[in-house]
Amino acid sequence: MFIQTKERFYIFFILLVSFLLVFDLFFNKGHSAHMDGRAHITTITQFYLAIKSGDLKPTWADGFANYGMPVPLVAHQFISYLGAWMTFITHNAIVSWKIVALIATVLSNLILYKFLRIYFKQIPSTVAIFLYNISPYRILNLYVREALPEFFASVFFPLVLFALYYLIKEKKRWAIILLAISFTGLALSHPMMMVVASFIIFPYLLFLLKDEKEKIKKLFLTGVSMGWGLLMAAYYLIPLNIEIKYFYYGSGNHLTQGQTLHLKNFIDPNWYYYFDRDVLNRGHFVTPGLFEVIILVIGILYLVRRIMIAKKWKVDMLDIAVFVGVTSLFLTTDYALIFYEKINILSNIQFPWRMLSLFIFVPPIIIAYILNKFENNKLKIAALTLIVAFAFLRFPQLYSKNNTDHPLSQYLFTKINLHSTNMNTIWTGITDDYPVKRQKGEIIEGQGKIVSRELSNSWRKYAVNAITDIRMADYTFYFPGWKVWVDSKPVDIQFQDPNYRGIITYNVPKGRHNIYLKFTDTKVRVLGNLVSALSIAGLIIFFFVEKKKHILKRFFDFPGNQN
């Protein structure tokens, strides 16, 4: 049972502090005028409109970037789908966005608590959650950057660790499935966060395996489970990695220069709204938190002392936390730039300060570790003191910054590409340089008339009466997958005319014709869909077969029956 009776008080407290973190989002209308909120809310709206039009698996966003873009192919899947389906209930994408943030907060806190309880008592684990919940980078992501995909990814960091423990140490079959689902969720929340998460997942995996028998077999089983999770996300990952070449973003090194942290970011207790050394493109102050840095230093000193007095050094959770903390902070500095410049997969996180998405888990683990050594009476006093101190330091920052309350219509259509010009296709110009066209179809050469038109998110139908041979434009940015049929016969699309750069144009012969345009799946997308479908089916089949046949018992040290 997820919530044991004796822990209800602590769970209730965690739920309470979770609501406190997001309370101001619901208390104030709109969202922050800065950063990514508008892009994510617009994306949620576009997913909602696509699903409403009948595209249950959206691949095209017709109201995005003036003439439409395949945003659903590259957008963060988890929050986009969850927010879109939530909008069917709320009828308000902004409210849906805030509810998704609440869900992420609650799940992340509860899952991290369950993981900490593997190693620590209730009170130390609860204090750790309080610190984690109001860490500076979480507040920054929620109230300033509005980086909801990165914020939501924090749900899956501890879920992966939780699954690893129960797979390797407790030999639970359900942990194999949970680990696969966790990797799927991490990939669909924010694929860049898989790179960040690897800096704690693999050290922790080695920590779990160090005293195990059959290390290679268990490592193999773990790898298969992780890989299976990625295969279930193939519908997204395969097109994302292959079709990214069609965007200016490309597939090379993605390090953004000038985005490292410096000494002042680590030790200055002040939280500047704007700063003289900007490390965000809006001038905000990024900090891991002075208090959190002090906790890491205390953890290092505690570890050094323990090593010096111990007859035999035995690695435990403090070692893992200190290693991950030092590594993650190092990777936010100039000294780590060479790694970003030489390792393309590492550069995918774009901004070195994104490693703080990992660091936020370190101080809570260290705090829980140290408090776990306290006797009961001293523990309660120390816990209460720390909670009051954390609240005093962080509660003043729990408010919406520079909110703007746009009408919902603003998210239905946007002239610019809110995910940056890098996410424009290489055959188009800047999207807001194109005139807004309220009618998609238009005859641009020859004489004729569009008799009727029927438009949806990812398809159009026209009936035309062409007096002469005509050339038509559909004011839609071309992307592989768009096809045109005239009287059910395919015709070629032109999209490289300098006068209609990147816009779908095609020729229609003289006479009366029915025209059909549709955004279809390419072979790459079909492959991704097929791999995902087969992988999900395979996982379900494995669950029932293993439950009946106990295959794992034959190859691994797994018990025959489990509750």
N, C-alpha and C positions, 0 to 999 in steps of 0.2 A: 504494500500500500504506500502510495507516494507520501501522504501526510500521516504520520503516526500520531496517535492521540496525545502522547506526552510532549509532542513538539508543536501542538497547535498554537500555543502562545507565541512561539518564535516565528512560526509561519505567518501568523496574523501580524506580528510586528514588521516582518519583511514586506508583506502586502501593503501595510500602512506607509512605509518609507518609499515604496515603489510609487504609490499614488502621489506622495509629496513631491517626488522628482518631477512629475509631469503635470502637476496641478495647475500651474500658471498657463500651460498651453490651452487648457480648457476654460480658464478664467478670462482670457483675453481673446478677442476675435482676430482672425487673420493669422499671419505668420511673419517671421522675420523678413525684413526687406532685403537682407543680404543673402549671399551664397546660394545653396542648392535647393532650398525649399520649393521655390517656384517650379524648378525643373522636375522635381519628383512628384509634386502635386499635379502638374500638367501631364506627366507620364501616366499617373494613376487614372486621370480623367480620360486620356486617350485609350488606355486599356479598357476602361469601363464602356466607352462609346463603341469600341470594336466588338466587345462581347455582346453588348446590347444589339448591335447590328447583325449578330449571328456568327461572328468569328470567335468561337469558343477558345481557340488558341490563336490569339492575335499575333500577326506578323507585320502588319502595316498600321501606321498612325496617320490618318488622312488630314488631321488638323494640326499637325506638328511641322514647324519649319516651313511655313507658307504653302508649299505644294505637296507636303507629305513626306515622310521618311520611314524607313523600316526600323523605327525605334524599338518595337517589341523584340526584335532579334538581338539587340545589344543591351537593352535596359536591364536593370536589376530585377530579376523575376519575382522573387518572394514578395517584396513589398508592393510590386506593381499588381500582381494578381490578387494578393490579400486586400490591398486598398481598393481595387476595382470591385471585387465582390462585396466588400464592405459598403461601397457607395450605392449598391442596389438597396441597401437597408437605410443608410443615412441620407441619400440623395444630395450629399455634400462632400466633395473630394477633400476639402480641408479638414472637415471633421473626421473623415476616414483616415487621413494621414495621421491625425493626432491619436486616434484609437490604435492604429498600428504601432505607434511609438509607445503607447501604454502597454500593449501586448508584449512588445519586445522587452520593456523594462521589467515587467512581472516575471516573464519566463526566464530571462537572463539571471535575475536575482535568485529565483527559486532553484534553478538548475545548478548555479554556482554553489548555493547553500548545500544542496544534496551532495555535491562533489566534496566540499570541505568537510562535511560530516563523516566522510570515510576516514579522515585522519584526525579530526579535532572534535572537541566537545561542543555542546549547543551554544553556550555563551560566546566563546571565541569565534565560532563560525558566524554568529549573528552580528557581532561587532565588525567582522570582516566584510560582511555584506553591506552594512551601513556605510563603511568607508568606500567600498567599491561603487556603490550606488551614486554617490555624490562626488566622485573623482572629477577633477577639472576637465579632463578630456571628454568624459561623458556629457558633462554640462555644455561644453563647447559644441559637441556634435549635435546636441539636442536643441539648444537655444540660440546658437550663433551660426554654425555651419549648416545646421538642419540636414546633416548627412545621415539620413534615415537608413540607407542600405548598410553603411558601416556600423551604425548603431545596432541594427537588427542582427548583424553577423555575430555580435557578442553573445547571442543566445547559443550559438553552436560551438564556440570555443570550449566552454566547460562541458557541454554535452558530449563532445568527442572524448575528452579526458575521462568523463564518467563511464562512457561505454568501453573505453580501453581497459579501465580497471576491472570492470566486471567480466570482460572477455578473458583477460590474461590471468587475473588473480582468483576470480570466483568461478571461472569456466561456465558462464551463463550463455546459453544459446541465444537468448533474446538480445544479448549484447552485440552479437554479430550483425543482426539486423539493425539495431540502434546505431551502431557505428557507421554502417552504410548510409542510413537515412541522414545521419549527422553530416556526413561529407556531402551528400546531395544538397542539404539545406545550406551548408556553408557556401557551396559553389553558386547556388541560385540566389543567395542573399547578396554576396559581393565577391566575385571570383578573385579579386586582388587580395582579399583577406585570407585566402588559402595560403598565400606566400607568407603573410604575417603570422598566421596560426602555426605554420610549420616549425617556427622557432620555439614553440612550447610542446607541440605534439610529439615531435621526434625525440627530444631529450626525455620527456616523460615516458615515452614508449620504451626507451633503453633502460630507464630507471625501473620500470615494471619487469622487464625481461631479465635483469641482471642476476637474480637468484632463482630463476625458473629452470626447470628441466625442459627439454625439447624446445630450446630457444628458437631454433631455425623453423621448426614446424609452426610454432605460435606466431613468429614473425611473418611467415608465409600466409597464415590464416588471416592475420591482421591486414596485411597488404592486399589480399584478395577482397576483404570486406571494404576497405577504403576505395580500392579501384572500382568495385561494384557500385559504390555510391556515386562515383564520378560518371560511370556509364549510365546510371539512371538520369543524370543531368545532361546527357549527350545531346538531346534535342536543342539545348542552349549552347553548350560548350563547343560542339563541332562547328556549327555555323559561325559562332563568335570568333573562333580562332582562324577559320579559313576565309570568311567573307569580310573580315576586318580590313583586308587589303584594299577594299573598294572605298574606304574612307581615308581622309587625310591623316587620321590618327595612325594608320599603318600598323606594321608588325615589328618595328625596330626597337631601339632603346627609348623608353618613355620617361626617363628621369627629367624632372623639372628643376632647373637650376635655381639656386637661391632659396631653397626650402628646408634648410637644415636649422637646427636649434643651436643656441650659443649659451655661454655661462649664465647670462642674465635670465634666460628662460628657465634655468634650473633652480636658481637660488633667490630670485627676486620674489618676496612675499606678496607684492602688489599684483593685482590682476587688471592690466591696462585694457581699455577698450580699443584704443589705437596706440601704436607703438612706433618708436623711431627706427626699429629694424624689423620691417614687415617680413613675416614668413608665411603669410597667407595673402592671397591676392586681394583681400579686402582690408588688410592692415590689422588683423586681430592678433592678440597675444596668445601664443600657444605655449602651454606649460604643463609639465607632468605633475606639478604641484610641489612646493617646497616641503610640505609636510610629508608627502609621499617619498620624496628624495631622501629625507632624513630617515624615514622608516627603512629604506633600502640600505642606507649606510649602517644603521643599527643592525640590520640583518647580516651585513658583511662582517661587522665586528663580532657579532655573536657567533658566526660561523668560524671565524679565525680562532676565537677563544676555544671553541669546542674542539677544533682540530688539534690545537696545541696541548690541551689537557687529556685528550682521548688517547688511550693505548692503541686503539684500532679505529680508523676512520670508517664510518659506515654512512653511505650516502642516504639522505632522507629528503623530505619535501623542502626543507630550508635550502639545501644545496641546489635543488632544481629552481626554486624561486629566485635565489641570488644570481645564479647563472643566467636565467632568462631576463631578469631585471637589468643586469649589467649589459648584456648583449643588446637588448632592445633600446636602451638609452644610447649606447655607443652607435647604433645604426641610425640615430637621429642627428648625428653630428657630422661636421666636415670631414673628420678622420675616416669616415666610412664611405665617402663618395666614390673612391676607387672601385669598391665592390658593386655599387649601383651602375657605374660606367662600364664595367667589364662583364657583368652578369645581367643579361637582358631580362630574365625571369624575375630577378629582384627589382629591377627598374619598373616593373609593371605596377608597383604601388605608387609610382609617380612622385610622391612627396615623402621624404624620409621621416617627417614627423608623424606619418601614419603608423609608425611602429608603436606609438603610444596606445594604439588599440590593443596591443599585447601587454604593454607595461601596466595598464590599469588593473590587471589581475595579480600583479606581483606584491605590492604593499599589503593587500588584504590577506594573502597567504602568509606573509611574514608576521603580520599582526596576530593572526589566528595561531600560528606556530608558537609565538612567544607567550601569548595569553594562556595557551593550553598547559603551560608549565606552572601556572599560578594555582595556589590552593583556593578552595571555594570562596571563602570570605574575601580574600585579597582580589580574587578574580572579579567578583561583583563590583567592588569599588573601582578597580582599574577599568572595567568595561564601561561603567557609567561615566567615569571621567573622560574616557576617550570619545564616547558618543557625544557628550556635551561639547567637547573641544572640536570634533569634526563638524557638528552642527553650527557652532559659532563661526567657523572658518568658511563654510560652504553655503549655508542657507541664504546669505545675502546675494548670492549669484543665481539663485533659482528663480529667474524671472525672464519673460520674453523681452528681447532686445529689438527696439525700433520696428515694432509690428506694422504691417500694412494690410489692409483689408480690401483686397481686390474683389470685384464682382465675380461670381463663378463663371461668367461668360468668358473671362480672360483666359481660362484654362481649356476652353473648347477649341481655341485656335490661337496659334502663335506664329508671328511672322519670322522670328529669329529661331535659330537652333539653340535651345536652352542648354543643351549638353555641350556647347562650345562649337566653334567653326571647325574644329578638328574632326567633328562627327558629321561633317558634310561629305558627300561623295566626291570623288576626285574629278568627276566630269561636270560638276556644278560650280557655280560661283557662290558668293555670300548670299544666303537665302533672302535676307531682307532687302537686297538690291533688286529683287524681282517684284513687279507690280502684283498687288493682290487681285486675284481673279475669283469672283463669286460663282462663275459658271465654269465647270471643268472643261467641257468640250467646246471647241470652236473651229470653224472652217477658216483656215489661214491662206489657202490658195484655191482658185477656181470658184465656180458658182454653184450654189446649192443651199439647202436649208435643213437644219436639224428639226425634224418633225416632233420628236419626243425624246425625253431623256429620263433615265432612272439611275440614281446614284446611291452607292453604299460605301462603307469604309474601304473595302478592298476590291470593289468591282464597279463597273459602269456599263450601262446599256443605252445605246442611241439608235434611233431610227432616222435615216437621212434620205433626202431626195436630192441627188447630185445631178445638176443640169449638165455639168462638164466633169471631167476627172477632177477630183479635189484632193487637197491635203488637209488633214485634220491635226489639231493639237489637243492633247488632253493635259491640262495644266497640273501635271503630276510629275514629280521628279522620278526619272527612271532608276530602277534598281533591278538586278537580275531576278527574274521571277515574273515580271510583268509580261503579259502576252495579250495580243489583239487578234480577234477573229472577225472577219467580215463575211456575213452569211455562212457562219460556221467553218470558214476556211481561214487558216492562220495567215497573217500578213506580217511583213518585217516592220520592226520598230526602228526609227531613227531618233537619236538623242544627242548627237554631236554637232548639230547645226549651230554655228556661232550666234545666230539670231534667236535661237531657242535652246540655249545651252543647258543640257541635262534634262530637257523636258521631252516627254513622250510625244512624238509625231509619227504619222503613218499616212499612207496613200489609200484612197478609196476610188474605184472606177465610177464612171458615169452610171446613173440609174438609182433605183430605190434599194436601200440596203439596211440590214440590221447589224449593228456593231456591238461587240462584247469585249470588254477589257477586264482582265482579272489578274490579281497578284497571286501567283501560284508558288508552290514549294519547288525549289531547285533540287537537283540530285543530292547536293550536300545536305539540305534540310530534310529531305526524305530519309537519308541515311541516319541523321541525328535522331529523327523521330522513331525510326525503326529500332535503333540501338536502345533508346530509352524504353520503348514499349517492351522489347524482349528482356531487358534487364529487370524491369519492374515485375514482369511475369515470372522471370526466373527466380527472383527473390521470394515471391509468394509461393512458388512451387517448392523451393528449398525449405521454406518454413514448415509446410505440411508434410513433406517427405521426411525431413529430419525429425519432426515430432513423432512420426510413426516408426521410422526405421533406425533412428539413432546412428546415422552414418558417421558422425564426428567421433563416436566412441571407438570406431575401428582404426582411425588414423591419429587421433589426438587423445590426450589424457582428459577426456570429458566424461562425466558420469552418465550412466544410461538413462536415468530419469531425473527430471528437475521440476520443481514447482514453478 
